[in-house]
């Protein structure tokens, strides 16, 4: 056999060997599937799970990434820095988000919960898919100030991440798309549906008289924007607040450039609102009662959405009752679920 034929034969054998290795790898790649249990009576999730099947390994990789400051330029800021579990996955102690080098953002961070039902993200709806939402804080100069390419390079040098990607995706290749999908897998599991309100709806508990009064007030004054059971309409509305002249945040208009979207902000969920202060897009209210008093002061203004043009005129006692009901939206099981907490070695 001449050398040319020998070389061809060796290349063919090598090629077949590589095919066999890949076949074996995928044969033994059997991640643990996870399924989201949709609470009874809830609408169908908006997220397309067929394009990012949920697995235990993908969830754990996303969890690790969520808490790792390696996503930021100077390795000091993680997703969890602005989204703390015990406060409904949002920040506390300051009205606006904080980033690297002590930089301060322009908005209060939104809560992370029940994201599978969201069609848009951010206060202005500037992101329309959960899988790309993390790009906003990662690349923002006021938050993580990093590039996805640099994140990939840092993870590739890690001693642990190649094995985590291998377990989640079948090989140790680290890509930006896989990073984003893993983060989604973790965040999609942040479902809160076991508050006292939920237990009452399931006839497992009962409201107090005060909470029942508050629920009635909620349904007549608040439910048109904060639709049950998610307690958000996913729409963009004016909240009646004058513009903060130090921030000059024009809301959704910044994204659409449509004057009609001036000062429109996404309606946030009210779930776990007892612990998600400060409130509003700029965090100007520290206490929930301040929010209630703000909305109670509105009315008879054609610039407001129709839902807010009718004055609420709640008495002091009624405002207290309304807050008492809002407290029933607290899901302590969610806020302290160890599966969502910082991953320990």
C-alpha positions as CSV (number, residue, x, y, z in Angstrom):
1,X,0.0,0.0,0.0
2,X,1.5,3.4,-1.0
3,X,1.8,6.3,1.4
4,X,-1.1,8.2,-0.3
5,X,-3.6,5.4,0.2
6,X,-2.3,4.9,3.8
7,X,-2.9,8.6,4.6
8,X,-6.4,8.5,3.2
9,X,-7.2,5.3,5.1
10,X,-5.8,6.9,8.4
11,X,-7.9,10.0,7.8
12,X,-11.0,7.9,7.2
13,X,-10.4,5.9,10.4
14,X,-9.8,9.1,12.3
15,X,-13.0,10.6,10.9
16,X,-15.0,7.5,11.9
17,X,-13.5,7.6,15.3
18,X,-14.5,11.2,15.9
19,X,-18.1,10.4,14.7
20,X,-18.2,7.5,17.2
21,X,-16.9,9.7,20.0
22,X,-19.6,12.3,19.4
23,X,-22.2,9.6,19.2
24,X,-21.1,8.2,22.5
25,X,-21.1,11.6,24.1
26,X,-24.6,12.3,23.0
27,X,-25.7,8.7,24.0
28,X,-24.5,9.4,27.6
29,X,-25.8,13.0,27.6
30,X,-29.0,12.6,29.5
31,X,-29.8,15.8,31.4
32,X,-32.5,15.7,34.1
33,X,-35.7,17.2,32.6
34,X,-37.6,19.8,34.6
35,X,-41.2,20.9,34.2
36,X,-42.8,24.0,35.4
37,X,-46.1,23.3,37.2
38,X,-48.5,25.9,36.0
39,X,-50.7,27.0,38.9
40,X,-54.4,26.2,38.5
41,X,-56.3,29.0,36.9
42,X,-53.3,30.8,35.5
43,X,-53.0,31.6,31.8
44,X,-50.6,29.8,29.4
45,X,-47.0,31.0,29.7
46,X,-45.8,33.2,27.0
47,X,-42.2,31.7,26.9
48,X,-41.5,29.1,24.3
49,X,-39.9,26.2,26.2
50,X,-39.4,24.1,23.1
51,X,-36.5,26.4,22.2
52,X,-34.9,26.1,25.6
53,X,-35.9,22.8,27.3
54,X,-35.6,23.1,31.1
55,X,-33.2,20.7,32.8
56,X,-31.8,20.5,36.3
57,X,-28.3,20.9,34.9
58,X,-29.3,24.0,33.0
59,X,-31.0,25.4,36.0
60,X,-28.0,24.9,38.2
61,X,-25.7,26.5,35.6
62,X,-28.0,29.5,35.4
63,X,-28.2,29.7,39.2
64,X,-24.4,29.8,39.3
65,X,-24.1,32.5,36.7
66,X,-26.9,34.6,38.4
67,X,-24.9,34.9,41.6
68,X,-21.4,35.2,39.9
69,X,-19.9,38.7,39.6
70,X,-17.7,37.4,36.8
71,X,-20.4,38.8,34.5
72,X,-19.3,42.3,35.3
73,X,-16.2,44.1,33.9
74,X,-14.4,44.3,37.3
75,X,-15.9,41.1,38.7
76,X,-17.7,43.0,41.5
77,X,-21.4,43.0,40.4
78,X,-23.7,40.0,39.8
79,X,-27.3,39.8,38.8
80,X,-28.1,39.1,42.5
81,X,-26.5,42.5,43.4
82,X,-29.7,44.2,42.2
83,X,-32.0,41.2,42.5
84,X,-32.0,39.9,46.1
85,X,-34.2,36.8,46.8
86,X,-35.5,37.9,50.2
87,X,-36.8,41.2,48.7
88,X,-38.6,39.6,45.8
89,X,-35.5,39.6,43.6
90,X,-35.1,43.4,43.5
91,X,-32.7,45.7,45.4
92,X,-33.2,47.6,48.7
93,X,-31.7,50.5,50.6
94,X,-31.5,52.8,47.5
95,X,-33.9,54.2,45.0
96,X,-31.9,53.6,41.8
97,X,-29.8,50.6,40.7
98,X,-26.1,50.6,41.5
99,X,-23.3,49.4,39.2
100,X,-19.6,48.9,39.1
101,X,-17.2,51.7,40.3
102,X,-20.1,53.1,42.4
103,X,-22.0,54.2,39.4
104,X,-25.8,54.9,39.8
105,X,-28.4,53.9,37.2
106,X,-31.5,55.8,36.2
107,X,-34.2,53.4,37.4
108,X,-35.3,51.2,40.3
109,X,-34.7,47.6,39.5
110,X,-37.7,45.5,38.6
111,X,-38.6,42.3,40.5
112,X,-37.9,38.9,38.9
113,X,-40.8,36.6,39.3
114,X,-43.3,34.7,37.1
115,X,-41.2,35.7,34.1
116,X,-42.5,32.9,31.9
117,X,-45.7,35.0,31.5
118,X,-44.0,38.2,30.5
119,X,-44.0,39.4,26.9
120,X,-41.7,42.4,27.5
121,X,-39.0,43.4,30.0
122,X,-37.6,46.5,31.6
123,X,-39.7,49.5,32.7
124,X,-39.9,50.7,29.1
125,X,-40.3,47.3,27.4
126,X,-37.0,47.8,25.6
127,X,-36.4,44.0,25.6
128,X,-39.0,41.6,24.2
129,X,-37.5,38.2,25.1
130,X,-36.2,36.8,28.4
131,X,-33.3,35.1,26.6
132,X,-31.7,38.4,25.7
133,X,-32.8,40.5,28.7
134,X,-29.4,40.0,30.6
135,X,-27.6,41.7,27.8
136,X,-29.0,45.0,28.9
137,X,-27.4,45.0,32.4
138,X,-24.3,43.2,31.3
139,X,-23.5,45.8,28.7
140,X,-24.8,48.9,30.4
141,X,-22.0,51.3,31.4
142,X,-23.9,52.1,34.6
143,X,-24.4,48.5,35.6
144,X,-21.9,45.6,34.7
145,X,-20.1,47.5,31.8
146,X,-19.0,44.2,30.2
147,X,-19.3,42.5,26.8
148,X,-20.6,39.0,26.3
149,X,-17.4,38.1,24.4
150,X,-15.4,39.0,27.5
151,X,-17.7,37.0,29.7
152,X,-17.2,33.9,27.5
153,X,-13.5,34.3,27.6
154,X,-13.5,34.6,31.4
155,X,-15.7,31.5,31.8
156,X,-13.5,29.5,29.5
157,X,-10.6,30.1,31.8
158,X,-12.6,28.9,34.8
159,X,-11.9,25.6,36.5
160,X,-15.6,24.9,37.1
161,X,-17.7,26.4,34.2
162,X,-16.6,24.0,31.4
163,X,-17.9,21.1,33.4
164,X,-21.1,22.9,34.2
165,X,-21.7,23.6,30.5
166,X,-20.8,20.0,29.7
167,X,-23.5,18.8,32.1
168,X,-26.1,21.3,30.8
169,X,-25.5,21.1,27.1
170,X,-23.6,17.9,26.3
171,X,-20.2,19.5,25.7
172,X,-18.0,22.0,27.4
173,X,-18.3,24.7,24.7
174,X,-19.1,28.1,26.2
175,X,-21.1,30.5,24.1
176,X,-23.0,33.7,24.6
177,X,-26.2,32.0,23.6
178,X,-25.7,29.2,26.1
179,X,-25.0,31.7,28.9
180,X,-28.2,33.6,28.2
181,X,-30.3,30.4,27.9
182,X,-28.9,29.1,31.2
183,X,-29.8,32.3,33.0
184,X,-33.3,32.0,31.5
185,X,-33.6,28.5,32.8
186,X,-32.9,29.7,36.3
187,X,-35.2,32.7,36.1
188,X,-38.1,30.8,34.6
189,X,-38.3,28.8,37.8
190,X,-38.8,31.9,39.9
191,X,-42.5,31.3,40.2
192,X,-44.4,32.7,43.2
193,X,-47.9,31.3,43.7
194,X,-48.3,30.3,47.3
195,X,-49.2,33.5,49.2
196,X,-52.1,33.8,51.5
197,X,-54.1,35.2,48.6
198,X,-53.4,32.1,46.6
199,X,-54.3,29.8,49.5
200,X,-57.6,31.7,49.9
201,X,-58.3,31.3,46.2
202,X,-57.6,27.6,46.6
203,X,-60.0,27.6,49.6
204,X,-57.1,26.5,51.9
205,X,-57.3,29.7,54.0
206,X,-59.6,32.7,54.7
207,X,-59.1,36.4,54.6
208,X,-59.6,38.4,57.8
209,X,-62.4,41.0,57.7
210,X,-59.8,43.7,57.1
211,X,-58.1,41.8,54.3
212,X,-61.5,41.0,52.7
213,X,-62.4,44.7,52.8
214,X,-59.1,45.5,51.2
215,X,-59.6,42.9,48.5
216,X,-62.9,44.5,47.6
217,X,-61.3,47.9,47.4
218,X,-58.5,46.4,45.3
219,X,-60.9,44.9,42.8
220,X,-62.8,48.2,42.4
221,X,-59.7,50.5,42.3
222,X,-56.6,48.6,41.3
223,X,-57.4,45.4,39.4
224,X,-57.9,47.1,36.0
225,X,-54.1,47.5,35.8
226,X,-53.0,44.8,38.2
227,X,-54.9,41.9,36.8
228,X,-55.2,38.7,38.9
229,X,-53.6,36.2,39.2
230,X,-50.3,37.7,38.0
231,X,-51.2,41.2,39.4
232,X,-50.0,43.0,36.3
233,X,-51.5,43.7,32.9
234,X,-48.1,43.6,31.1
235,X,-49.2,47.0,29.6
236,X,-47.6,50.4,29.7
237,X,-49.4,53.1,31.6
238,X,-48.9,56.6,33.0
239,X,-48.6,56.4,36.8
240,X,-49.5,60.0,37.5
241,X,-46.0,61.0,38.7
242,X,-44.4,64.2,37.5
243,X,-41.1,63.7,35.7
244,X,-38.0,63.7,37.9
245,X,-36.1,66.6,36.4
246,X,-32.7,65.2,37.6
247,X,-33.3,61.9,35.6
248,X,-35.5,63.2,32.8
249,X,-36.8,59.7,32.3
250,X,-39.4,59.9,29.5
251,X,-40.4,56.2,29.8
252,X,-41.4,54.1,26.8
253,X,-41.0,57.0,24.5
254,X,-37.2,56.5,24.7
255,X,-37.7,53.1,23.0
256,X,-40.5,53.9,20.5
257,X,-39.8,57.6,19.9
258,X,-43.5,58.0,19.8
259,X,-44.8,61.1,21.7
260,X,-47.8,59.2,22.8
261,X,-45.6,56.9,24.9
262,X,-44.3,59.8,27.0
263,X,-44.1,58.8,30.6
264,X,-45.5,55.3,30.0
265,X,-44.0,52.6,32.2
266,X,-44.7,48.9,32.5
267,X,-47.3,48.0,35.1
268,X,-45.3,46.0,37.7
269,X,-46.6,43.0,39.5
270,X,-47.8,43.5,43.0
271,X,-46.8,40.0,44.2
272,X,-44.5,40.2,47.3
273,X,-44.9,44.0,47.3
274,X,-44.6,44.0,51.0
275,X,-40.8,43.4,50.6
276,X,-40.0,45.0,47.2
277,X,-39.6,48.7,48.3
278,X,-38.6,51.2,47.1
279,X,-41.5,51.6,44.7
280,X,-42.2,53.1,41.3
281,X,-39.8,53.3,38.3
282,X,-37.5,55.8,40.1
283,X,-37.9,54.4,43.6
284,X,-39.2,57.6,44.9
285,X,-41.6,56.0,47.5
286,X,-40.1,54.1,50.4
287,X,-43.3,52.9,52.0
288,X,-46.3,51.1,50.5
289,X,-48.7,53.5,52.1
290,X,-47.0,56.4,50.2
291,X,-47.9,54.6,47.0
292,X,-51.5,54.1,48.0
293,X,-51.7,57.8,49.1
294,X,-50.3,58.9,45.7
295,X,-52.9,57.0,43.7
296,X,-55.6,58.1,46.1
297,X,-54.7,61.7,45.3
298,X,-55.2,61.3,41.6
299,X,-58.3,61.9,39.5
300,X,-60.1,64.3,37.2
301,X,-57.0,64.6,34.9
302,X,-57.4,63.7,31.2
303,X,-53.7,63.1,30.9
304,X,-54.1,60.0,33.1
305,X,-55.2,56.6,31.9
306,X,-59.0,56.1,32.2
307,X,-58.4,53.8,35.1
308,X,-57.0,56.6,37.2
309,X,-59.2,59.5,36.1
310,X,-61.9,58.5,38.6
311,X,-60.8,59.6,42.1
312,X,-60.5,56.8,44.6
313,X,-61.3,58.9,47.7
314,X,-60.3,56.2,50.1
315,X,-60.6,57.0,53.8
316,X,-57.7,56.4,56.2
317,X,-59.2,53.1,57.3
318,X,-59.8,52.0,53.8
319,X,-56.2,52.7,52.8
320,X,-55.1,50.6,55.8
321,X,-57.4,47.8,54.6
322,X,-56.1,48.0,51.1
323,X,-52.5,47.6,52.4
324,X,-53.6,44.7,54.6
325,X,-54.8,42.9,51.4
326,X,-51.6,43.7,49.5
327,X,-49.7,42.0,52.3
328,X,-51.6,38.8,51.6
329,X,-49.6,38.7,48.3
330,X,-46.4,37.8,50.2
331,X,-45.1,34.3,49.4
332,X,-42.6,33.5,52.1
333,X,-42.0,30.1,50.7
334,X,-40.7,31.8,47.5
335,X,-38.7,34.4,49.3
336,X,-36.7,31.8,51.2
337,X,-36.7,28.8,48.9
338,X,-33.1,27.4,49.1
339,X,-33.2,26.3,45.5
340,X,-33.2,30.0,44.4
341,X,-30.5,31.1,46.9
342,X,-26.8,31.5,46.5
343,X,-25.3,28.1,45.4
344,X,-23.0,26.8,48.1
345,X,-20.0,24.6,47.2
